[in-house]
Amino acid sequence: QKEVEQDPGPLSVPEGAIVSLNCTYSNSAFQYFMWYRQYSRKGPELLMYTYSSGNKEDGRFTAQVDKSSKYISLFIRDSQPSDSATYLCAMIKAAGNKLTFGGGTRVLVKP
Amino acid sequence: DGGITQSPKYLFRKEGQNVTLSCEQNLNHDAMYWYRQDPGQGLRLIYYSQIVNDFQKGDIAEGYSVSREKKESFPLTVTSAQKNPTAFYLCASSIFTGPGDEAFFGQGTRLTVV
């Protein structure tokens, strides 16, 4: 069983809809959680970082962490075709440790 | 501009050949990483290095080798022992001295065995 599970999609939504993405993890030692966005044939780029349980907002993006359920989410409001990409969750157990990635969810936002 | 550069962008390898992928960063980051990405598999860690002249195996190190002679460089050699090397390879660097330090990725090298 993988340490971090993520539905591969694809997740197809109409422009303007809310995109809902999530990851589950099995190891309660994970402390820091990140979401990366990866466009086709490009390297991933960091979107959001969270530490504690709860919500964090940044523009159209909201990240949620529920450590008791070992579940993290990313919501994209007012989705645009330019949001079409693969979204990867990542987490680390402590500062200085290696990142562990989910498999990524491919998102398609149709105009 | 500061950043992380991978070369080449596309690489073709014949069966039985070793090939080396380049990764250079001018961000003054201590930590560097190599990941392999296959469709539906996400990113899997091959090797990482947190300091010059030191590196550790990741989850799928077999058939790969690395060196870290300089802070800014972390080349990856895909050896003939790697049975299924066709993949997208990503190099990353980070400070990682505190929580949430961002890992910066290069643009990747797509390796194909012909």
Interface residues (C-beta under 8 A of the other chain):
Chain A: Q6 P8 Q31 Y32 M34 R41 K42 G43 P44 E45 L46 Y49 Y51 L88 A90 A95 G96 N97 K98 L99 T100 F101 G102 G103 G104
Chain B: Q6 A31 Y33 Y35 G40 Q41 G42 L43 R44 L45 Y48 Q50 G58 F88 L90 A92 F96 T97 G98 P99 G100 D101 E102 A103 F105 G106 Q107 G108 R110
